[in-house]
Amino acid sequence: MNASEPTKPTKPTESSETSESSELRSALHGLEIFAGITEEQLDWLVSVSEPRVLADGEVLFRDGEEATGFHVLLSGGLVVTKVVDGREEVLTRHSTEEESVAAEDHDGKPSAAHRFTGELPLLTEGAYVATAAASGPSTTVVAYPKAVFFEMLTRCHGVAAVLIPVLAWRIKSSEVQARKRATVEALGTLAAGLAHELNNPAAAVARAAQELAPALDRLTRTAQAWGAAATGSERSVFDRLADELDKLPPPVTTDPFAQADAEEEIADWAEEAGTERPGLLGSGVSDLGLELGWLLERLEGVGEPALAPALDHLAALLEIRSLAAELRAAGPRISQLVAATRDYANLDRAPEQRFSVTDGLENTLVVLRSKLTGISIVRAYEPDLPELTGYPSELNQVWTNLVDNAAEAMEGSGVLTLRARAEGVCMVVEIGDTGRGIPEDSLPRIFEPFYTTKDVGKGTGLGLHLSYRIVTQRHHGSITARSRPGETRMVVRLPFAGSAQACPPPAVPPADPPASTSSPTGSSTGSSTS
């Protein structure tokens, strides 16, 4: 090359790109929000990251701009401001320096809150509500576009566990500031729906996804063994059994003690028959409310040589169907929650739908199954109920709130009763529990925002208020509570599809149970209020 020729810029070498990727990977993994993700999830996260270095004072996003991304702070600091009445107010500061973090923690700000921003307007499909700018000469952020952020919530379930408490704190903090400025009244209520629901379906999806691969391997292996051992007539017997299982409705009642007895009896019999995983078969059959006698009757015609392979294949089939049911119920719940949050913030833009209310009740039981261990479930659904018109994802929040509170009140032992019936032009849904009851002096206030009977730190006092708003303002219905020790009943009335009439609470409450009642201007749930 001639000495007078300019030097051409060189591309980064593969080793330098690898080094940058490795540094970014290490920096992300060191953050609390990403500490619980797997190596595979971390690889994906690095691949979709968009690092950006900001000069001192450079704006990351502005108040009023459309929310386009979720931002993670790697180094330096951000100052978040808002112009109120012509004055620029500092709302909060985010910093990676320990001293600055400690200074901001006086108001209960979680440490993880310093390291990310922008999630709330993404969840509500709104605009940024403040301006964020770099504070200091060396501020590095990583941006994740909206679509990537929502994929992150479903792909990296550990993110939600850190994001929810921070989101709840931010909403609560915003509520306090909004009160002072008399602007936003409903920000705090978003915390209730998000905190109640997001962790449960995320954990359910993660668990089902983790177990799905080995379950599919077992299904393939047992299918081959069953196919080799069975005759044509035996295959017909099994096919009829599988078809019948497909058409089984949910059990009307769920008694954990009777279910445990049936599971043990089936498992003992299956073990004597030589199955590989008798416990899996026992739990799979008993979860459907079935007993050994039912199974023996359906397997009549399968000879002893083919019985063990048939039972192993049936157990694997039930396991796959159970995991698929969990994914069907829990997977969409995250997107439903985001939609419900958006609808709550933009009441006039959410589309109405026709839907079955009992489907929402059943999905709620699936998602909250871990909290219902030891609790008997009684279903009393009137057949052929008309459909409702409204917002099913929002009503799912109501059912989740009421069932969750009822389960908490029973403390792992009791009876949860779900009823649905027609009453004139209204659907009446009752959720009852046999828990400790709501104190008589608290019952008139349970629908008030920020009122809770739970211990400090265990309830926001917004869950029932949110439920009340959804039932009364969004669906023109009513929600009432009746309670005494050992019997609490939450009654929701909703107009059927096509009805122009609202469904107010009855003028005279039913005589049973003779207890304190609540029909206020707020919201409510089982024997403890959140």
C-alpha positions in Angstrom: 0.0 0.0 0.0 1.2 3.5 -0.8 2.1 5.5 2.3 -0.1 8.4 1.1 -3.3 6.2 0.8 -5.7 6.6 3.7 -6.1 3.7 6.0 -9.4 1.9 5.6 -11.4 1.3 8.8 -11.2 -2.3 9.9 -14.2 -4.4 11.0 -14.2 -5.7 14.5 -12.5 -9.1 14.7 -14.4 -12.2 15.6 -12.5 -12.3 18.9 -13.5 -8.7 19.7 -17.2 -9.4 19.0 -17.0 -12.5 21.1 -15.4 -10.5 23.9 -18.1 -7.8 23.8 -20.8 -10.5 23.8 -19.1 -12.2 26.7 -18.9 -8.9 28.7 -22.6 -8.2 27.9 -23.6 -11.7 29.0 -21.7 -11.4 32.2 -23.2 -8.0 32.9 -26.8 -9.2 32.3 -26.3 -12.3 34.4 -25.1 -10.2 37.3 -28.4 -8.3 37.4 -31.1 -9.4 39.9 -33.8 -9.4 37.2 -31.9 -12.0 35.1 -30.2 -13.9 37.9 -32.7 -16.8 37.8 -32.7 -17.4 34.1 -31.1 -20.5 32.4 -27.9 -20.4 30.2 -30.1 -21.0 27.1 -32.4 -18.1 28.1 -29.3 -15.9 28.7 -28.0 -16.7 25.2 -31.3 -15.6 23.7 -31.3 -12.5 25.8 -27.8 -11.5 24.6 -28.8 -12.1 21.0 -31.7 -9.6 21.2 -30.0 -7.0 23.3 -29.5 -3.5 21.9 -26.7 -1.7 24.0 -26.6 2.1 23.9 -24.1 4.5 25.5 -25.6 7.8 26.7 -23.7 11.1 27.2 -24.4 13.1 30.4 -27.9 14.6 30.1 -28.8 12.7 27.0 -32.5 11.7 27.0 -33.4 8.0 26.9 -37.2 8.7 26.5 -39.5 11.7 26.9 -42.8 12.2 28.7 -45.7 11.7 26.3 -43.7 9.7 23.7 -45.1 6.3 22.6 -43.5 3.6 24.7 -41.3 1.5 22.4 -38.9 -0.4 24.7 -37.9 -1.9 28.0 -34.5 -0.5 29.2 -32.0 -2.1 31.5 -29.3 0.0 33.1 -25.8 -1.6 33.0 -23.7 1.4 34.3 -24.0 5.0 35.3 -27.3 6.5 36.2 -30.7 7.8 35.1 -32.8 10.7 36.5 -36.5 10.4 35.9 -38.4 13.8 35.8 -41.8 15.1 35.0 -43.0 18.7 34.3 -45.9 19.5 36.7 -47.5 22.9 36.6 -44.6 24.3 34.6 -42.0 23.0 37.0 -39.7 20.0 36.4 -39.9 17.6 39.3 -37.5 14.7 40.0 -39.6 11.6 40.5 -36.7 9.2 41.1 -33.1 8.3 40.3 -31.7 5.0 39.1 -28.1 4.3 39.7 -25.5 1.5 39.6 -23.5 3.0 42.5 -24.1 1.5 45.9 -24.1 4.8 47.7 -26.7 6.3 45.4 -28.9 3.2 45.7 -28.8 3.4 49.5 -29.8 7.0 49.3 -32.9 6.2 47.2 -34.0 3.3 49.4 -35.4 5.5 52.2 -38.9 5.2 50.6 -38.8 1.4 50.3 -37.5 1.4 46.7 -36.4 -2.2 45.9 -32.7 -2.4 44.8 -33.8 -4.1 41.5 -35.8 -1.0 40.6 -32.6 0.9 39.9 -31.7 -1.4 37.0 -34.6 -1.3 34.6 -37.4 1.1 33.5 -40.1 1.5 30.9 -42.1 -1.7 31.7 -45.3 0.0 32.9 -46.3 2.0 29.8 -45.5 -1.2 27.7 -48.0 -3.2 29.8 -50.7 -0.6 29.5 -49.9 0.2 25.8 -49.6 3.8 26.7 -47.0 6.6 26.5 -44.1 7.2 28.8 -45.3 9.2 31.8 -42.0 10.8 32.6 -38.7 11.7 31.0 -35.5 9.7 31.7 -32.1 11.1 31.0 -28.5 10.0 31.6 -26.9 11.2 34.9 -23.1 11.1 34.7 -20.5 10.8 31.9 -20.7 7.1 31.4 -24.2 5.6 31.2 -24.9 2.3 29.4 -28.3 0.9 28.8 -29.6 -2.1 27.0 -32.9 -1.7 25.1 -35.4 -4.4 24.4 -38.3 -3.5 21.9 -41.9 -4.1 23.0 -42.3 -7.5 21.2 -39.0 -8.7 22.7 -40.1 -7.6 26.2 -43.4 -9.6 26.0 -41.5 -12.6 24.7 -39.0 -12.1 27.6 -41.9 -12.4 30.1 -43.1 -15.7 28.7 -39.7 -17.2 27.7 -37.8 -16.2 30.9 -40.2 -16.9 33.7 -37.7 -15.8 36.4 -37.9 -12.2 35.1 -41.5 -11.9 36.3 -40.6 -12.8 39.9 -38.3 -9.8 40.1 -40.4 -7.4 38.0 -43.7 -7.8 39.9 -42.5 -6.4 43.3 -40.8 -3.5 41.5 -43.8 -2.9 39.4 -46.0 -2.9 42.5 -43.7 -0.5 44.3 -43.6 1.9 41.3 -47.4 1.9 41.0 -47.8 2.5 44.7 -45.2 5.3 44.5 -46.9 6.8 41.5 -50.2 6.6 43.3 -48.8 8.7 46.2 -47.4 11.3 43.9 -50.6 11.3 41.8 -52.7 12.0 44.9 -50.6 15.0 45.7 -51.1 16.3 42.2 -54.7 15.1 41.9 -54.1 13.4 38.5 -54.2 9.6 38.2 -56.5 7.7 40.5 -56.2 4.2 39.2 -52.5 3.4 38.9 -52.4 1.6 42.2 -55.0 -0.9 41.2 -52.8 -2.3 38.4 -50.5 -3.8 41.1 -53.3 -6.0 42.4 -54.1 -7.7 39.1 -50.5 -8.1 38.0 -49.1 -9.3 41.4 -52.0 -11.7 41.9 -51.8 -13.4 38.5 -48.6 -13.1 36.7 -46.4 -15.3 38.9 -48.9 -18.2 38.9 -49.2 -18.8 35.1 -45.5 -18.1 34.5 -44.6 -20.8 37.0 -47.1 -23.2 35.6 -45.8 -22.6 32.0 -42.2 -23.1 33.2 -43.0 -26.3 35.1 -45.1 -27.8 32.2 -42.5 -26.9 29.6 -39.7 -28.5 31.7 -41.7 -31.7 32.1 -43.0 -31.9 28.6 -39.9 -33.3 26.9 -39.4 -36.3 29.2 -43.1 -36.9 29.2 -43.1 -37.1 25.4 -40.2 -39.6 25.5 -42.2 -41.8 27.9 -45.2 -41.6 25.7 -43.2 -42.6 22.6 -41.6 -45.5 24.5 -44.8 -46.8 26.0 -46.7 -46.5 22.7 -44.1 -48.8 21.0 -44.3 -51.3 23.9 -48.1 -51.3 23.9 -48.2 -51.6 20.1 -45.9 -54.6 20.2 -47.9 -56.4 23.0 -51.5 -55.7 22.1 -53.8 -57.6 19.8 -56.3 -55.8 17.5 -59.2 -56.3 19.9 -57.1 -55.0 22.8 -56.2 -51.9 20.9 -59.9 -51.3 20.3 -60.5 -51.5 24.1 -57.8 -49.0 24.8 -59.0 -46.6 22.0 -62.5 -46.6 23.5 -61.0 -45.8 26.9 -58.9 -42.9 25.5 -62.0 -41.5 23.7 -64.0 -41.6 26.9 -61.3 -39.8 28.8 -61.3 -37.1 26.2 -65.0 -36.5 26.7 -65.0 -36.5 30.5 -66.3 -33.3 32.1 -64.5 -31.8 35.1 -65.3 -33.6 38.4 -68.4 -32.1 40.1 -66.6 -32.3 43.5 -63.0 -32.7 44.5 -62.4 -34.3 47.8 -58.6 -34.4 48.5 -58.9 -37.3 51.0 -61.1 -39.5 48.7 -58.8 -38.6 45.8 -55.7 -39.6 47.8 -57.3 -43.0 48.7 -58.3 -43.6 45.1 -54.7 -42.7 43.9 -53.2 -45.1 46.4 -55.5 -48.0 45.5 -54.9 -47.6 41.8 -51.1 -47.3 42.3 -51.0 -50.5 44.4 -53.0 -52.4 41.8 -50.9 -51.1 39.0 -47.7 -52.0 40.8 -48.9 -55.6 41.2 -49.7 -55.6 37.5 -46.0 -54.8 36.8 -46.2 -51.2 35.6 -43.1 -49.0 35.6 -44.7 -45.9 37.2 -47.7 -46.9 39.2 -47.8 -43.6 41.0 -48.1 -41.7 37.7 -51.1 -43.8 36.7 -52.7 -43.4 40.2 -52.4 -39.6 40.2 -53.5 -39.3 36.5 -56.7 -41.3 37.0 -57.7 -39.9 40.4 -57.2 -36.3 39.3 -60.1 -36.9 36.9 -62.3 -38.0 39.9 -62.2 -41.7 38.9 -61.6 -44.8 40.9 -60.1 -48.3 40.4 -63.5 -49.9 39.7 -64.1 -47.5 36.8 -60.7 -48.3 35.3 -61.1 -52.1 35.7 -64.4 -52.0 33.9 -62.9 -50.1 30.9 -59.9 -52.3 30.6 -62.0 -55.5 30.5 -60.8 -57.3 27.4 -57.1 -56.5 27.8 -55.2 -59.8 28.6 -52.6 -60.2 31.4 -49.6 -60.2 29.0 -50.6 -56.8 27.6 -52.0 -55.2 30.8 -48.7 -53.7 32.1 -47.8 -52.1 28.7 -51.4 -50.8 28.5 -51.2 -49.2 31.9 -47.8 -47.6 31.3 -49.1 -46.1 28.0 -52.3 -44.9 29.7 -50.2 -43.2 32.5 -48.0 -41.5 29.9 -51.0 -40.4 27.9 -52.7 -38.9 31.0 -49.5 -37.1 31.9 -49.2 -35.5 28.5 -52.9 -34.4 28.5 -52.5 -32.9 32.0 -49.5 -30.9 31.0 -51.2 -29.7 27.8 -54.2 -28.6 29.9 -52.0 -26.6 32.2 -50.3 -24.9 29.2 -53.7 -24.2 27.6 -55.0 -22.6 30.8 -51.8 -20.9 32.0 -50.1 -19.9 28.8 -52.7 -17.4 27.6 -53.1 -15.9 31.1 -50.1 -13.7 30.8 -51.3 -12.1 27.6 -54.8 -11.9 29.1 -53.4 -10.1 32.1 -51.6 -7.6 29.9 -54.8 -7.1 27.9 -56.8 -6.6 31.0 -54.3 -4.1 32.3 -54.5 -2.2 29.0 -58.3 -2.3 29.0 -58.3 -1.0 32.6 -56.2 2.0 31.6 -58.1 2.5 28.3 -61.7 1.7 29.2 -63.3 2.9 26.0 -61.1 1.0 23.6 -61.4 -2.6 24.8 -63.6 -4.9 22.6 -66.5 -6.8 24.2 -66.8 -10.5 23.7 -69.4 -13.2 24.3 -68.1 -16.0 26.6 -69.0 -18.7 29.1 -68.4 -17.7 32.7 -67.8 -21.3 33.8 -64.8 -21.6 31.5 -63.2 -18.8 33.3 -63.9 -20.4 36.7 -62.4 -23.7 35.6 -59.3 -22.0 34.2 -58.9 -20.2 37.6 -59.0 -23.5 39.4 -56.3 -24.9 37.1 -54.0 -21.9 37.6 -54.4 -21.7 41.4 -54.2 -25.5 41.8 -51.1 -25.3 44.0 -52.9 -23.0 46.4 -55.9 -25.4 46.6 -54.0 -28.4 47.9 -56.0 -30.0 50.8 -59.1 -28.0 49.9 -62.3 -29.8 48.7 -63.8 -28.2 45.6 -67.6 -28.4 45.0 -69.0 -27.2 41.7 -72.7 -26.4 41.3 -73.1 -25.1 37.7 -76.6 -24.9 36.4 -76.7 -26.6 33.0 -77.1 -24.7 29.7 -76.3 -21.3 31.1 -76.6 -18.4 28.6 -73.4 -16.6 27.6 -72.3 -13.2 29.0 -71.1 -10.2 27.0 -68.1 -8.4 28.5 -64.4 -8.7 29.1 -63.5 -12.3 30.1 -59.9 -11.5 30.9 -61.0 -8.9 33.5 -63.5 -11.3 35.1 -60.7 -13.9 35.3 -59.0 -11.4 37.6 -62.1 -11.2 39.7 -62.4 -15.0 40.0 -58.6 -15.3 40.7 -58.9 -12.7 43.5 -62.0 -14.3 45.1 -60.7 -17.9 44.9 -57.2 -16.9 46.1 -58.6 -15.0 49.1 -60.9 -17.9 49.9 -58.0 -20.4 49.8 -55.9 -18.2 52.0 -58.8 -17.9 54.5 -59.1 -21.7 54.8 -55.3 -22.1 55.4 -55.0 -25.4 53.5 -58.2 -27.2 54.8 -61.8 -26.6 54.0 -64.4 -26.6 51.2 -64.5 -24.2 48.3 -67.9 -24.0 46.6 -68.4 -22.5 43.1 -72.0 -21.9 42.0 -73.4 -20.5 38.8 -77.1 -20.1 38.1 -79.6 -18.0 36.2 -81.7 -15.5 38.0 -84.0 -13.5 35.7 -81.8 -11.6 33.3 -78.7 -12.1 35.5 -76.0 -14.7 35.9 -75.3 -15.3 39.6 -71.9 -16.6 40.6 -71.2 -17.5 44.2 -67.8 -18.3 45.6 -68.0 -19.7 49.1 -65.5 -20.9 51.6 -65.4 -22.4 55.1 -62.6 -20.2 56.4 -62.2 -18.0 59.4 -64.7 -15.4 58.1 -64.4 -11.6 57.7 -64.6 -9.7 61.0 -68.0 -8.0 61.4 -66.5 -4.6 61.9 -64.4 -5.0 58.7 -67.1 -6.3 56.4 -68.6 -2.9 55.5 -65.2 -1.6 54.4 -63.8 -4.5 52.4 -64.6 -2.9 49.0 -62.8 0.3 49.9 -59.5 0.9 48.1 -56.4 0.3 50.2 -58.4 -1.4 53.0 -57.1 -4.9 54.0 -57.5 -7.3 56.8 -54.2 -9.1 56.0 -51.0 -8.6 57.9 -48.7 -5.8 57.0 -46.9 -6.5 53.7 -49.3 -9.3 52.7 -52.0 -7.3 51.0 -52.3 -4.1 49.1 -56.0 -3.5 49.8 -56.6 -3.0 46.1 -57.6 -6.5 44.9 -61.2 -6.2 46.0 -61.5 -2.6 44.8 -60.3 -3.8 41.4 -62.8 -6.6 41.4 -65.6 -4.2 42.4 -64.7 -1.8 39.5 -64.6 -4.6 37.0 -68.0 -6.1 38.1 -69.9 -2.8 38.6 -68.4 -0.3 36.1 -67.3 -2.6 33.3 -70.1 -5.2 33.5 -73.0 -3.3 35.1 -73.3 -6.0 37.7 -73.0 -6.1 41.5 -70.8 -7.8 44.1 -71.8 -8.5 47.7 -70.3 -10.3 50.7 -71.9 -12.3 53.5 -69.8 -13.8 56.2 -69.6 -15.5 59.6 -66.9 -17.8 61.0 -66.9 -21.0 58.9 -69.0 -19.6 56.1 -68.2 -16.7 53.7 -70.1 -16.2 50.5 -69.1 -13.7 47.7 -72.0 -13.2 45.3 -71.4 -11.6 41.8 -74.4 -10.8 39.6 -73.8 -10.1 35.9 -76.3 -9.4 33.1 -76.7 -12.0 30.3 -75.6 -11.2 26.8 -78.2 -9.0 25.1 -79.8 -7.8 28.3 -80.2 -4.0 28.6 -80.8 -4.2 32.3 -78.1 -4.0 35.0 -77.9 -6.5 37.9 -78.0 -4.7 41.2 -77.7 -6.5 44.5 -81.0 -7.9 45.9 -83.0 -5.4 48.1 -83.2 -8.1 50.8 -80.3 -10.4 51.2 -81.1 -14.2 51.4 -81.7 -15.4 54.9 -79.0 -17.9 54.8 -76.4 -17.5 56.3 -77.5 -15.1 59.1 -74.4 -13.1 59.2 -73.0 -9.6 58.5 -73.4 -8.5 55.0 -71.5 -6.0 52.7 -72.8 -4.3 49.6 -70.7 -1.2 49.5 -69.1 1.0 47.0 -65.9 -1.0 46.7 -64.9 -4.7 46.2 -64.6 -8.0 48.1 -63.5 -11.6 48.4 -63.3 -14.7 50.6 -62.5 -14.7 54.3 -59.5 -12.4 54.0 -59.3 -9.2 51.9 -56.4 -8.0 49.8 
